[in-house]
């Protein structure tokens, strides 16, 4: 069974501070979601959070909770859907430029790439810019659902967030992603698409 779910990917993007949380889904349009009443969570090798197994357990419980609140029943065998997740992340860099200078009227770029302005008497003024590089970790959370009979993926939800340092804030971020994915799932069940 794990081989069937081996390609399942649940990724948590940890984005730069200030990036908005984004959630997207894809699903098999021909699949009969009305017939889905049960699910079974299945671990895969990719769904282990090796550096923090406690967080992995929390994510599994949050996924199960969201599915139960969405009207599905958890079973241990013969489910309509197998559900799994996975996290990945990588370090990213962002540049931030701050410009400083004395106020003035209008402005110009000088021959050395600097920016200047004009004071109240029409004389040139100097300004400066500072660029700093910030590192952050980017990751994506992906939840996959497979039709148990056909052994095919029928639904994938992904969320991208700025991951906080504290575990309790990370849990809240996962809750927010899963809540948004749950709303998109409900729309599919209601026949309204994504």
N, C-alpha and C positions, 0 to 999 in steps of 0.2 A: 504494500500500500504506500509505503514511504517513497518508492520509486515513482509512483504515479504523481505524487505531490512534490517531487523533487524540484520541479521547475517553478514552484510557487515562490513568489517574491513579496515580502512585506518590508518596506523600506521606510525608515524614518529620516527625512531630510532635516538636518539641523542647519538652519540658514542664518545669515547675518542678522544682527539685531535690527529690528524695524521692518524686516520682510514680512509681508502678510502671509497668513496661513492659507494655503490653497488645497482644495480637495477635488479629486477627479475620479470618475468611474468609467468602466467599460463593461459591457455585458453582451451575452449571446441573445440577440433580438428574437430568435426563433424558439428560445427555451420557454417552457411553460412554468413561469414562476408562481402561478396560482396553485399549482400542485405541490408546492414546497411547504412542508409543515414541520420537518425535523432536520436537525444538524448534528454532526459529530465533529468535535475539534480534534485535529490530528497534528501532532508535533512533527516537524521535519528537522533535518540537520541545520537548515538555515534559520529556523525560528528560535534557536538558542542565543541568548545574550550572554556570551562567554564572560565578559567582564562584570556583569551584574545579573546573576540568575534571579534575584529577588524582583528586579524590574520585569524580567521575562514572565515570571508568574503573575505579576500584576496585569501585564498586557493581556495575557490569556484570559484572566478573569474578567477584564473589562470587555473583551470581545464577546465572551459568552454572555455576559450581562446584557450587552446591546442586542444580541440576537434574541435572547429570551424576551426582552422588553419589546422587540419587534414582532413578537407573536410566534416565534419558532420554539419548538421543544427540543431540549438536548437529549440525545440517546447515545447508548454505548455500542449499538450495532444496527445495521440496516438503515442508515439515515438517508434522507433525500439529498443532502449536501454534505460534503466534507469541507471543513473550513480550516485554514492555516494562516500564518503570518510570517513576516521576515523583516529584519532591520538591516539597513546598510548606512554607512556614513563615510564622509571624507572631509578633509580639511580644505577650506577655501580661503581666499584672501579678498579684501575689499579695500579700495583706496578712498580716502576722504580728504578733500581739499578745503582749507579755510583761508579766506582772503582777508587781509587786514590793510588798513590804510586810513589816511586822513580824508575826511569828507571833502567834497568839492563839486564842481559843476562839470559834467561830462567826463570823459576819460579817454585814454588812448593806450595802445600797446607800444612800448618803446623798442628800440633796436635790439635789446638784450632779452626780450621775452617777458619783461615785467609790465605791470599795469600802473599807469599814473593817472592823475586827474589834474584839474585846474583849481587853484584857490580863488578866493573872492576877487583877487586883483589880476587874475588871468595868468598867473605864473604856474609852472608845472609842480605837481606834488608827487610824492612817491608812495607806493603801496607794495605789499608783499603777499605772497601766498605760501602756505605750508601744506604739504601733502603727507599724510600718514597712512601706513598700511596696517590693517587690522586682520587678524586671523580669526576664523570661526569654523565650526564644524557643520557640515551640511549633510542631511540624511533624509530618507523617505520611508514612510510606513506604508506597506502594501498588505492588504487583506485579500486572500483569494478563496473563492468557493468553487467546488467541483461537483458536477453531477455524478452521483455515486453509481448510477447504472452505466452511463457511457464513458465514465472516467475522463471527462473533458471539463476544462475550466468554463464556467458559465458567468462568472462575475469577478471583477477585480476593482478594488477601491484603493486609492493612494492618497496620502496626506503629506504635505510639506509644511514644516514649522521651523521656527527659531527655537532650538532646544535650550532650555534654561539649565543652570548648573545644579540646582537643588532637585532631588528626586521627587519631592511632593509637587513641585511645579511641572516636572516632566509628566507625572501621572495626569495632572490637569490638562496638559496639552494633548495627551493621548485620548483622554475623555472627550475633548472638544473635537478632535479628528473623527473619532468613532461616532459621535453624535451627528456630525454633518454627513458622514457616510450612511448612517441609519436613515436620515431624512431622504437621501437619494434612493436608498433601497425601497422605502415606503412609496416613493413616486413611481418606481417601476411596478410595484405590486398594484398600484392604483391605475396602471395603464397610461401614465403620463410621461414615460421615458425618464431621462436624466434629471 
